[in-house]
Amino acid sequence: MSIRIGDEAPDFTAETTEGTIRFHEWIGDRWAILFSHPKDFTPVCTTELGYMAGLKPEFDKRGTKIIGLSVDPVSSHEKWVGDIAETQGHAINYPLIGDEDLNVAKLYDMIHPNASGSAARTAADNATVRSVFIVGPDRKVKAILIYPMSAGRNFDEVLRLLDALQLNAKHAVATPVNWKPGEDVIIPTSVSDEDAKKKYPQGFRTLKPYLRTVSQPK
């Protein structure tokens, strides 16, 4: 099953370090970020999970829930979180899904469909299970990122991307290259100059008929 931006995020029921959840119900009326890992007790993932724990207050401010996944049982996660807190300085403060049967990994097309869950599997066997899905309150997938095992993900970029997505959802604007919150945004070409003048009475800048910028809406 291939998931694309705009698709409804597949629902699932799973065991986590915070109990059993049903994904759509767990999201509620908020945004959500699902990010996966190839295996417990792996070095790059240890740094990522700890960093996300430290970043969680920023996601909370944005009405966004975060949830991790690793293709090991919850009992293994519970042992791993001690290492994460010890080495990264942040205790895990969000749920981690146990996916030893690869049910969620396959549902979200994170791993080869013929892969089988097994305690003997190594991180290398699970190399494709390193994805990030940003899901809106409407349960639709808004963005997808996929990384290789060797490169740690930039979760500051995930936060920046979330800001851009939420701004678009609220004000129907686009963001230019390397945009950061507070910087000018782009008026979509679907908005005529006449409508733009009504929407932005303070004025906007026209670089080209198809490239118009305006101060970020509040």
TORKOL-701955 format. One line per 10 residues: number of its first residue (from 1); for each residue x, y, z of N, C-alpha, C. Coordinates in nm, 4 decimals. Example, Ala and Ser with C-alpha at 12.3 -4.5 7.8 and 13.67 -1.06 7.14 Angstrom:
1> 1.3190:-0.5690:0.7800:1.2300:-0.4500:0.7800:1.3200:-0.3300:0.7800 | 1.2850:-0.2250:0.7080:1.3670:-0.1060:0.7140:1.2900:0.0030:0.7870
***
This chain:
1> 0.0850:-0.1199:0.0000:0.0000:0.0000:0.0000:0.0881:0.1242:0.0000 | 0.0736:0.2078:-0.1004:0.1527:0.3299:-0.1093:0.0707:0.4470:-0.0566 | 0.1314:0.5258:0.0319:0.0624:0.6399:0.0908:0.1172:0.7678:0.0288 | 0.0278:0.8560:-0.0111:0.0680:0.9816:-0.0723:0.0121:1.0989:0.0079 | 0.0739:1.2144:-0.0113:0.0230:1.3352:0.0525:-0.1210:1.3586:0.0067 | -0.2080:1.3847:0.1018:-0.3499:1.4041:0.0725:-0.4341:1.2829:0.1021 | -0.3701:1.1650:0.1153:-0.4433:1.0438:0.1520:-0.4828:1.0487:0.2992 | -0.5871:0.9755:0.3327:-0.6192:0.9593:0.4742:-0.5145:0.8686:0.5374 | -0.4616:0.9086:0.6510:-0.3633:0.8265:0.7215:-0.4312:0.6981:0.7677 | -0.3773:0.5824:0.7360:-0.4400:0.4571:0.7774:-0.4573:0.4507:0.9291
11> -0.5714:0.4055:0.9711:-0.5982:0.3897:1.1140:-0.5438:0.2542:1.1589 | -0.5101:0.2423:1.2842:-0.4612:0.1152:1.3379:-0.4754:0.1162:1.4905 | -0.4763:-0.0029:1.5462:-0.4735:-0.0202:1.6911:-0.3408:-0.0844:1.7273 | -0.2732:-0.0326:1.8279:-0.1414:-0.0844:1.8622:-0.1122:-0.0659:2.0101 | -0.0204:-0.1489:2.0585:0.0293:-0.1343:2.1948:0.1421:-0.0317:2.1957 | 0.1443:0.0530:2.2950:0.2496:0.1528:2.3082:0.3000:0.1546:2.4520 | 0.4034:0.2328:2.4749:0.4561:0.2479:2.6107:0.3599:0.3225:2.7016 | 0.2528:0.3779:2.6443:0.1506:0.4453:2.7242:0.0156:0.3753:2.7127 | 0.0185:0.2469:2.6777:-0.1039:0.1688:2.6670:-0.1507:0.1510:2.5238 | -0.2672:0.0868:2.5096:-0.3225:0.0604:2.3764:-0.3850:0.1869:2.3192
21> -0.3581:0.2138:2.1928:-0.4192:0.3296:2.1265:-0.4831:0.2867:1.9954 | -0.5842:0.3620:1.9545:-0.6344:0.3568:1.8179:-0.5949:0.4888:1.7555 | -0.5187:0.4861:1.6494:-0.4491:0.6045:1.6002:-0.5409:0.7236:1.5757 | -0.6459:0.7060:1.5002:-0.7344:0.8188:1.4693:-0.7981:0.8751:1.5964 | -0.8339:0.7897:1.6864:-0.8934:0.8340:1.8130:-0.7894:0.9080:1.8958 | -0.6663:0.8579:1.8941:-0.5578:0.9189:1.9695:-0.5273:1.0593:1.9175 | -0.5349:1.0793:1.7859:-0.5105:1.2109:1.7286:-0.6108:1.3130:1.7808 | -0.7364:1.2736:1.7902:-0.8402:1.3654:1.8351:-0.8574:1.4804:1.7375 | -0.8573:1.6040:1.7890:-0.8738:1.7210:1.7015:-0.7416:1.7940:1.6822 | -0.6321:1.7231:1.6979:-0.5013:1.7858:1.6895:-0.4243:1.7396:1.5649
31> -0.3080:1.7965:1.5437:-0.2157:1.7479:1.4436:-0.1351:1.6344:1.5064 | -0.0700:1.5545:1.4237:0.0093:1.4432:1.4774:0.1308:1.4174:1.3906 | 0.2363:1.3708:1.4550:0.3573:1.3305:1.3846:0.3916:1.1887:1.4253 | 0.3942:1.1004:1.3271:0.4327:0.9604:1.3457:0.5708:0.9429:1.2848 | 0.6669:0.9005:1.3662:0.8024:0.8813:1.3129:0.8546:0.7451:1.3577 | 0.9186:0.6752:1.2638:0.9529:0.5351:1.2867:1.1034:0.5116:1.2919 | 1.1385:0.3972:1.3491:1.2781:0.3586:1.3694:1.2956:0.2109:1.3348 | 1.4168:0.1711:1.2884:1.4374:0.0327:1.2459:1.4483:-0.0685:1.3584 | 1.4976:-0.0259:1.4754:1.5143:-0.1237:1.5831:1.5544:-0.0508:1.7109 | 1.5210:-0.1115:1.8245:1.5624:-0.0575:1.9535:1.7135:-0.0708:1.9715
41> 1.7668:0.0098:2.0610:1.9090:0.0062:2.0965:1.9997:0.0270:1.9747 | 1.9583:0.1192:1.8866:2.0418:0.1575:1.7730:2.0871:0.3018:1.7968 | 2.2092:0.3353:1.7554:2.2686:0.4636:1.7963:2.2003:0.5887:1.7428 | 2.1752:0.5940:1.6116:2.1160:0.7151:1.5543:1.9770:0.7389:1.6131 | 1.8996:0.6334:1.6241:1.7630:0.6457:1.6760:1.7621:0.6918:1.8216 | 1.8608:0.6473:1.8976:1.8699:0.6889:2.0372:1.8822:0.8405:2.0467 | 1.9655:0.8995:1.9590:1.9804:1.0453:1.9615:1.8526:1.1149:1.9155 | 1.7844:1.0566:1.8184:1.6620:1.1182:1.7656:1.5495:1.1186:1.8689 | 1.5288:1.0056:1.9327:1.4205:0.9953:2.0300:1.4422:1.0910:2.1464 | 1.5671:1.1040:2.1898:1.5970:1.1966:2.2975:1.5743:1.3408:2.2564
51> 1.6126:1.3747:2.1342:1.5945:1.5116:2.0866:1.4464:1.5456:2.0755 | 1.3674:1.4513:2.0260:1.2232:1.4750:2.0153:1.1602:1.4973:2.1522 | 1.2103:1.4260:2.2531:1.1580:1.4462:2.3884:1.1841:1.5891:2.4346 | 1.3034:1.6407:2.4032:1.3350:1.7782:2.4398:1.2549:1.8801:2.3604 | 1.2161:1.8439:2.2382:1.1428:1.9339:2.1497:0.9911:1.9283:2.1722 | 0.9449:1.8312:2.2498:0.8010:1.8102:2.2648:0.7248:1.9358:2.3096 | 0.7773:2.0175:2.4019:0.7020:2.1384:2.4384:0.6702:2.2275:2.3192 | 0.7588:2.2309:2.2181:0.7329:2.3119:2.0993:0.6178:2.2541:2.0174 | 0.6117:2.1217:2.0095:0.4997:2.0586:1.9397:0.3696:2.0795:2.0171 | 0.3787:2.0751:2.1499:0.2605:2.0996:2.2328:0.2027:2.2379:2.2047
61> 0.2904:2.3382:2.1917:0.2461:2.4752:2.1641:0.1688:2.4828:2.0335 | 0.2001:2.3936:1.9429:0.1396:2.3942:1.8094:0.0224:2.2969:1.7988 | -0.0246:2.2492:1.9139:-0.1391:2.1582:1.9136:-0.1106:2.0288:1.8409 | 0.0118:1.9781:1.8553:0.0547:1.8605:1.7801:0.1040:1.7508:1.8725 | 0.0551:1.6299:1.8512:0.0974:1.5139:1.9293:0.2058:1.4389:1.8520 | 0.2998:1.3812:1.9238:0.4054:1.3045:1.8577:0.4038:1.1612:1.9098 | 0.4357:1.0685:1.8205:0.4363:0.9274:1.8567:0.5438:0.8557:1.7747 | 0.6261:0.7765:1.8419:0.7321:0.7028:1.7749:0.6922:0.5579:1.7525 | 0.7672:0.4912:1.6658:0.7436:0.3497:1.6362:0.8776:0.2813:1.6158 | 0.8900:0.1602:1.6700:1.0064:0.0768:1.6424:0.9573:-0.0665:1.6307
71> 1.0179:-0.1435:1.5402:0.9694:-0.2793:1.5147:1.0254:-0.3777:1.6186 | 1.0017:-0.3462:1.7431:1.0337:-0.4307:1.8580:0.9169:-0.4208:1.9543 | 0.9061:-0.5142:2.0476:0.7936:-0.5103:2.1410:0.8061:-0.3972:2.2434 | 0.6947:-0.3621:2.3026:0.6921:-0.2557:2.4036:0.7860:-0.2879:2.5196 | 0.7962:-0.4150:2.5555:0.8845:-0.4536:2.6665:1.0298:-0.4144:2.6373 | 1.0685:-0.4200:2.5111:1.2032:-0.3778:2.4721:1.2152:-0.2253:2.4771 | 1.1102:-0.1560:2.4322:1.1104:-0.0095:2.4374:1.1328:0.0385:2.5811 | 1.0650:-0.0269:2.6745:1.0714:0.0158:2.8135:1.2118:0.0054:2.8709 | 1.2915:-0.0868:2.8177:1.4316:-0.0972:2.8598:1.5166:0.0086:2.7894 | 1.4849:0.0342:2.6652:1.5612:0.1299:2.5844:1.5483:0.2730:2.6364
81> 1.4297:0.3096:2.6856:1.4079:0.4486:2.7255:1.5034:0.4923:2.8363 | 1.5499:0.3973:2.9175:1.6470:0.4305:3.0208:1.7787:0.4763:2.9599 | 1.8223:0.4071:2.8556:1.9450:0.4457:2.7854:1.9304:0.5835:2.7206 | 1.8129:0.6082:2.6649:1.7885:0.7364:2.5979:1.7971:0.8507:2.6978 | 1.7331:0.8352:2.8124:1.7368:0.9399:2.9145:1.8791:0.9614:2.9658 | 1.9519:0.8521:2.9846:2.0884:0.8609:3.0375:2.1838:0.9303:2.9410 | 2.1747:0.8975:2.8128:2.2715:0.9498:2.7156:2.2305:1.0813:2.6506 | 2.0994:1.1088:2.6440:2.0527:1.2277:2.5723:2.0026:1.3388:2.6641 | 1.9829:1.3075:2.7920:1.9410:1.4097:2.8861:1.7936:1.4420:2.8836 | 1.7154:1.3626:2.8100:1.5707:1.3840:2.8051:1.5001:1.2491:2.8157
91> 1.4093:1.2378:2.9105:1.3299:1.1159:2.9231:1.2180:1.1181:2.8197 | 1.1837:1.0011:2.7678:1.0761:0.9921:2.6691:0.9437:1.0363:2.7320 | 0.8781:1.1314:2.6683:0.7546:1.1903:2.7209:0.6408:1.1808:2.6201 | 0.6465:1.0799:2.5348:0.5445:1.0543:2.4334:0.5420:0.9034:2.4105 | 0.4352:0.8495:2.3538:0.4263:0.7044:2.3372:0.5159:0.6496:2.2263 | 0.5650:0.5269:2.2484:0.6400:0.4516:2.1471:0.5596:0.3273:2.1133 | 0.5304:0.3086:1.9853:0.4523:0.1937:1.9404:0.5404:0.0699:1.9313 | 0.4905:-0.0414:1.9827:0.5560:-0.1703:1.9637:0.5012:-0.2331:1.8356 | 0.5885:-0.2639:1.7398:0.5423:-0.3127:1.6093:0.6220:-0.4360:1.5670 | 0.6358:-0.5313:1.6582:0.7197:-0.6483:1.6298:0.6651:-0.7336:1.5145
101> 0.5353:-0.7256:1.4880:0.4773:-0.7999:1.3753:0.4805:-0.7193:1.2453 | 0.5343:-0.6000:1.2511:0.5480:-0.5120:1.1340:0.4139:-0.4669:1.0768 | 0.3079:-0.4771:1.1544:0.1750:-0.4426:1.1034:0.1660:-0.2952:1.0609 | 0.2117:-0.2051:1.1480:0.2035:-0.0627:1.1158:0.3066:-0.0266:1.0092 | 0.4264:-0.0861:1.0181:0.5308:-0.0593:0.9187:0.4820:-0.0936:0.7784 | 0.4119:-0.2043:0.7645:0.3600:-0.2432:0.6328:0.2404:-0.1572:0.5927 | 0.1570:-0.1238:0.6896:0.0392:-0.0422:0.6618:0.0793:0.0936:0.6054 | 0.1921:0.1468:0.6534:0.2401:0.2773:0.6098:0.3512:0.2675:0.5047 | 0.3687:0.1482:0.4490:0.4662:0.1279:0.3417:0.6073:0.1698:0.3843 | 0.6425:0.1359:0.5080:0.7745:0.1696:0.5610:0.8760:0.0582:0.5389
111> 0.8312:-0.0576:0.4982:0.9184:-0.1735:0.4884:0.8693:-0.2633:0.3755 | 0.9558:-0.3486:0.3249:0.9165:-0.4359:0.2155:0.7966:-0.5206:0.2561 | 0.6958:-0.5309:0.1705:0.5736:-0.6038:0.2070:0.5957:-0.7511:0.2399 | 0.7062:-0.8096:0.1922:0.7339:-0.9506:0.2211:0.8169:-0.9705:0.3472 | 0.8551:-0.8620:0.4132:0.9330:-0.8747:0.5364:0.8483:-0.9419:0.6439 | 0.9125:-1.0155:0.7323:0.8399:-1.0830:0.8402:0.9010:-1.0463:0.9736 | 0.8158:-1.0297:1.0729:0.8628:-0.9955:1.2058:0.9358:-1.1123:1.2693 | 1.0488:-1.0834:1.3321:1.1265:-1.1876:1.3967:1.2248:-1.1242:1.4921 | 1.2437:-1.1861:1.6063:1.3389:-1.1347:1.7047:1.4806:-1.1369:1.6497 | 1.5036:-1.2176:1.5468:1.6377:-1.2294:1.4895:1.6684:-1.1191:1.3901
121> 1.5683:-1.0401:1.3538:1.5907:-0.9337:1.2566:1.6886:-0.8312:1.3114 | 1.7709:-0.7756:1.2261:1.8661:-0.6725:1.2658:1.8187:-0.5378:1.2147 | 1.8863:-0.4324:1.2584:1.8506:-0.2986:1.2102:1.8672:-0.2895:1.0594 | 1.9684:-0.3579:1.0061:1.9914:-0.3552:0.8614:1.8744:-0.4156:0.7854 | 1.8129:-0.5197:0.8414:1.6960:-0.5802:0.7772:1.5794:-0.4819:0.7703 | 1.5771:-0.3904:0.8649:1.4651:-0.2971:0.8764:1.5005:-0.1582:0.8253 | 1.5986:-0.1512:0.7354:1.6566:-0.0228:0.6953:1.5542:0.0781:0.6433 | 1.4459:0.0304:0.5840:1.3498:0.1249:0.5267:1.2538:0.1827:0.6299 | 1.2579:0.1316:0.7520:1.1639:0.1819:0.8527:1.2218:0.3073:0.9188 | 1.2272:0.4174:0.8421:1.2763:0.5460:0.8943:1.1989:0.6571:0.8247
131> 1.0746:0.6706:0.8632:0.9845:0.7641:0.7968:0.9249:0.8625:0.8966 | 0.8813:0.9767:0.8437:0.8089:1.0758:0.9236:0.6808:1.1096:0.8484 | 0.5687:1.1016:0.9172:0.4393:1.1388:0.8599:0.3796:1.2508:0.9440 | 0.3449:1.3618:0.8791:0.2718:1.4690:0.9469:0.1263:1.4569:0.9048 | 0.0402:1.4432:1.0048:-0.1025:1.4181:0.9809:-0.1843:1.5328:1.0396 | -0.2809:1.5830:0.9627:-0.3640:1.6927:1.0092:-0.4816:1.6457:1.0922 | -0.5541:1.7386:1.1536:-0.6725:1.7032:1.2326:-0.7808:1.6333:1.1501 | -0.7732:1.6500:1.0184:-0.8690:1.5842:0.9295:-0.8262:1.4423:0.8942 | -0.7186:1.3963:0.9589:-0.6625:1.2602:0.9391:-0.5928:1.2442:0.8036 | -0.5728:1.3542:0.7320:-0.5055:1.3473:0.6027:-0.3543:1.3655:0.6199
141> -0.2773:1.2922:0.5390:-0.1313:1.3046:0.5416:-0.0926:1.4359:0.4742 | -0.0216:1.5209:0.5469:0.0183:1.6522:0.4955:0.1614:1.6545:0.4435 | 0.2470:1.5668:0.4960:0.3864:1.5639:0.4516:0.4466:1.4287:0.4884 | 0.5460:1.3865:0.4102:0.6162:1.2606:0.4336:0.7656:1.2850:0.4124 | 0.8475:1.2370:0.5052:0.9923:1.2416:0.4885:1.0466:1.1010:0.5112 | 1.1459:1.0614:0.4317:1.2072:0.9288:0.4443:1.3587:0.9462:0.4457 | 1.4221:0.8888:0.5450:1.5674:0.9008:0.5628:1.6339:0.7638:0.5602 | 1.7620:0.7594:0.5238:1.8382:0.6345:0.5356:1.8801:0.6137:0.6806 | 1.9278:0.4957:0.7125:1.9675:0.4653:0.8500:2.0850:0.5485:0.8980 | 2.1764:0.5847:0.8076:2.3029:0.6456:0.8486:2.2934:0.7937:0.8828
151> 2.1866:0.8606:0.8394:2.1754:1.0054:0.8582:2.0649:1.0380:0.9577 | 2.1038:1.1017:1.0664:2.0040:1.1411:1.1650:1.9103:1.2463:1.1081 | 1.7844:1.2346:1.1423:1.6854:1.3290:1.0908:1.6980:1.4655:1.1572 | 1.6596:1.5696:1.0859:1.6607:1.7048:1.1376:1.5199:1.7379:1.1866 | 1.4960:1.7189:1.3153:1.3614:1.7413:1.3669:1.3296:1.8889:1.3846 | 1.4321:1.9753:1.3825:1.4040:2.1180:1.3753:1.3361:2.1502:1.2419 | 1.3777:2.0804:1.1359:1.3147:2.0987:1.0054:1.1713:2.0475:1.0067 | 1.1475:1.9376:1.0771:1.0104:1.8864:1.0891:0.9224:1.9912:1.1571 | 0.9764:2.0569:1.2591:0.9017:2.1619:1.3291:0.8756:2.2800:1.2358 | 0.9767:2.3192:1.1573:0.9605:2.4286:1.0615:0.8565:2.3933:0.9555
161> 0.8609:2.2696:0.9083:0.7641:2.2236:0.8092:0.6235:2.2252:0.8671 | 0.6102:2.1840:0.9918:0.4798:2.1881:1.0587:0.4274:2.3316:1.0649 | 0.5144:2.4260:1.0984:0.4728:2.5667:1.1029:0.4193:2.6110:0.9668 | 0.4903:2.5717:0.8604:0.4478:2.6099:0.7261:0.3130:2.5474:0.6908 | 0.2956:2.4215:0.7249:0.1703:2.3518:0.6951:0.0530:2.4131:0.7721 | 0.0755:2.4455:0.8975:-0.0319:2.5032:0.9778:-0.0664:2.6441:0.9306 | 0.0347:2.7180:0.8863:0.0100:2.8523:0.8332:-0.0727:2.8443:0.7056 | -0.0387:2.7481:0.6199:-0.1142:2.7289:0.4966:-0.2586:2.6895:0.5262 | -0.2755:2.5998:0.6245:-0.4102:2.5537:0.6591:-0.4975:2.6672:0.7117 | -0.4365:2.7613:0.7821:-0.5126:2.8698:0.8436:-0.5326:2.9881:0.7505
171> -0.4312:3.0200:0.6684:-0.4368:3.1425:0.5898:-0.4268:3.1209:0.4385 | -0.4115:2.9975:0.3947:-0.4022:2.9663:0.2511:-0.2907:3.0449:0.1831 | -0.1725:3.0435:0.2446:-0.0546:3.1041:0.1838:0.0509:2.9953:0.1646 | 0.1506:3.0247:0.0838:0.2622:2.9328:0.0633:0.3873:2.9944:0.1252 | 0.4924:2.9141:0.1426:0.6151:2.9653:0.2024:0.7316:2.9476:0.1045 | 0.8199:3.0464:0.0966:0.9331:3.0389:0.0036:1.0467:2.9520:0.0583 | 1.1501:2.9375:-0.0217:1.2656:2.8577:0.0169:1.3226:2.9065:0.1503 | 1.3568:2.8099:0.2357:1.4211:2.8372:0.3647:1.3397:2.9281:0.4564 | 1.2100:2.9365:0.4332:1.1239:3.0219:0.5155:1.1330:2.9847:0.6619 | 1.1281:3.0881:0.7460:1.1203:3.0693:0.8907:1.0030:3.1514:0.9438
181> 0.9411:3.1070:1.0525:0.8278:3.1822:1.1079:0.8615:3.3294:1.1285 | 0.7696:3.4151:1.0850:0.7882:3.5582:1.0966:0.8325:3.6242:0.9667 | 0.8811:3.5431:0.8720:0.9259:3.5980:0.7441:0.8095:3.6091:0.6462 | 0.8321:3.6842:0.5375:0.7280:3.7016:0.4365:0.6870:3.5677:0.3757 | 0.5622:3.5627:0.3309:0.5089:3.4424:0.2680:0.4623:3.4760:0.1266 | 0.4226:3.3734:0.0548:0.3830:3.3881:-0.0850:0.2309:3.3797:-0.1000 | 0.1771:3.4689:-0.1819:0.0342:3.4646:-0.2149:0.0167:3.3657:-0.3297 | -0.0638:3.2615:-0.3136:-0.0812:3.1621:-0.4209:-0.1343:3.2252:-0.5490 | -0.0991:3.1655:-0.6619:-0.1439:3.2170:-0.7912:-0.2955:3.2042:-0.8092 | -0.3574:3.1202:-0.7277:-0.5027:3.1039:-0.7364:-0.5776:3.2265:-0.6839
191> -0.5053:3.3162:-0.6149:-0.5650:3.4393:-0.5614:-0.5354:3.5538:-0.6586 | -0.6394:3.6181:-0.7094:-0.6212:3.7288:-0.8036:-0.5663:3.8518:-0.7308 | -0.5110:3.9460:-0.8078:-0.4621:4.0695:-0.7471:-0.5749:4.1431:-0.6759 | -0.6918:4.1416:-0.7369:-0.8071:4.2100:-0.6770:-0.8420:4.1501:-0.5412 | -0.8455:4.0186:-0.5351:-0.8755:3.9528:-0.4078:-0.7615:3.9709:-0.3080 | -0.6391:3.9731:-0.3576:-0.5237:3.9925:-0.2691:-0.5281:4.1309:-0.2045 | -0.5717:4.2325:-0.2801:-0.5817:4.3676:-0.2251:-0.6859:4.3743:-0.1140 | -0.7923:4.2961:-0.1280:-0.8958:4.2921:-0.0238:-0.8454:4.2164:0.0997 | -0.7742:4.1076:0.0731:-0.7268:4.0233:0.1833:-0.6094:4.0864:0.2573 | -0.5270:4.1616:0.1813:-0.4077:4.2224:0.2406:-0.4095:4.3733:0.2145
201> -0.4967:4.4468:0.2845:-0.5075:4.5919:0.2622:-0.3783:4.6669:0.2943 | -0.2917:4.6044:0.3734:-0.1635:4.6688:0.4048:-0.0689:4.6669:0.2857 | -0.1057:4.5922:0.1830:-0.0252:4.5861:0.0625:0.0614:4.4624:0.0533 | 0.1071:4.4344:-0.0693:0.1948:4.3203:-0.0933:0.2924:4.3572:-0.2037 | 0.3955:4.2779:-0.2203:0.4999:4.3062:-0.3173:0.4881:4.2123:-0.4360 | 0.4888:4.2660:-0.5565:0.4804:4.1851:-0.6779:0.6173:4.1833:-0.7463 | 0.6832:4.0688:-0.7428:0.8107:4.0540:-0.8116:0.7879:4.0130:-0.9573 | 0.6900:3.9262:-0.9758:0.6408:3.8824:-1.1058:0.4909:3.8581:-1.0869 | 0.4148:3.8579:-1.1959:0.2711:3.8340:-1.1796:0.2404:3.7046:-1.1021 | 0.3300:3.6071:-1.1121:0.3082:3.4794:-1.0433:0.3841:3.4704:-0.9102
211> 0.4576:3.5768:-0.8746:0.5372:3.5735:-0.7515:0.5120:3.7013:-0.6711 | 0.4211:3.6876:-0.5741:0.3827:3.8000:-0.4895:0.4057:3.7617:-0.3430 | 0.4657:3.8518:-0.2680:0.4943:3.8221:-0.1274:0.4219:3.9211:-0.0369 | 0.3979:3.8760:0.0858:0.3266:3.9583:0.1824:0.3760:3.9206:0.3221 | 0.3630:4.0110:0.4163:0.4013:3.9798:0.5524:0.3212:3.8606:0.6054 | 0.3847:3.7812:0.6860:0.3157:3.6634:0.7398:0.1908:3.7047:0.8169 | 0.0758:3.6466:0.7848:-0.0458:3.6764:0.8607:-0.0306:3.6338:1.0073 | -0.0942:3.7049:1.0929:-0.0873:3.6727:1.2372:-0.1747:3.5525:1.2682
***
